[in-house]
């Protein structure tokens, strides 16, 4: 960080300290945040970066009505906030955001709304207002928006199922894919119903695995044995920890915010993109991703995939490893999407897109709770 | 939706910020919050307005009328439920949406049509907690 380049312009503690049994832990974050905003003469709408530890930055942003495009949930104990300050300084200097809110709140004595390790079980908002209705993990939560999407965009159930069919085509070319046998629309629609309208073949795999990335400066990258893959643009956002509180279930605010940010930073048009990865825990995610990232107009993604634009030989090869639906999904699939983008940029993917120069890799966090977008290129800038 | 064993339901634990909501459901009301400054009506509960951060907040009883916004029908067995059941999000007449279950209606795609009118009913799962469920609207609208 260049000395003197960053300043603290607001600071406050919670209104009360000591014994505060009338506030849940998350409200201590909110109370301190509101006081700090007042101190700085700002409103929540002026904040575009959120960092905290102990609670998720998603919870803090949603509660305060913030749409951030930079978040940091680094949680390494009591010094987490020093790290947040340092990360925020780097982010502001790099133009990732302008005004960062760092919060802390801890019901250490009264233990109100505080769980064993950050989570608070039945006392969280999701614990109170979603868990009692029989939600059973991602297949019943992540999937909940899709009927609204289908109705509002005029997309058919068959077009949803077709996402899995096309991705299996990509997987069939990938020796490391878990499922490689080609499937039909009838196979997908006729497989075991998990949570209507999602059948088993519209849901991702559950596998084991891992991945890792190493980054350095572009200057140093030339000294390495591998062809450099450069970062062209980046984006991120969070929306809500509760699926029921999405602003609009037919589109993801976090996807739109993150994608717009990444494209603006990269300074590219959609026509410049040769390859796309869209985190597909379930078959509807590529539909949301193609529309919310701007590759398709609203309600056009189903037909776009049907017309084979994302399939092998198409104009916008998408999820070329087979995706979470056919390649692998260990729980947090984003790392595997990044790996495939890197392979495509190095020219080493099993189903290589010839001459690909720009790859857009878009991930989702939680269940439409968060999004991250990384645009890569193999071209030196 | 039929409950098989309500003791197997995940139990909400009210916090100081949400107590009024759960007191409301015990009394047969959905209590929402409205900002006295910008008139924003919001859910889930918090003691400040998510639009303008004002702490001047009023609690009021919603009409209990809603429409069906989206849902899934879970086919995997859950110990608290008898057979497949819909997990739904409804849009209250006042604007906010909330998750719920649907009762007194078949749990099938044919019976559950998006945007169908619904009304709230309450089910006590413990002495402290009554959950708001929704059923197809039965009340006859009073004409002008």
Interface residues (C-beta under 8 A of the other chain):
Chain A: X21 X22 X23 X24 X27 X30 X34 X37 X43 X44 X63 X64 X65 X112 X113 X121 X122 X123 X125 X127 X128 X129 X130 X131 X132 X133 X134 X135 X136 X139 X140 X143 X144 X145 X146 X147 X148 X151 X192 X193 X194 X195 X196 X197 X198 X242 X243 X244 X245 X249
Chain B: X9 X10 X11 X12 X13 X14 X15 X16 X17 X18 X22 X43 X44 X46 X47 X48 X50 X51 X52 X53 X55 X69 X70 X71 X72 X73 X74 X75 X76 X78 X80 X81 X84 X85 X87 X88 X89 X97 X98 X99 X100 X101 X109 X114 X115 X125 X129 X131
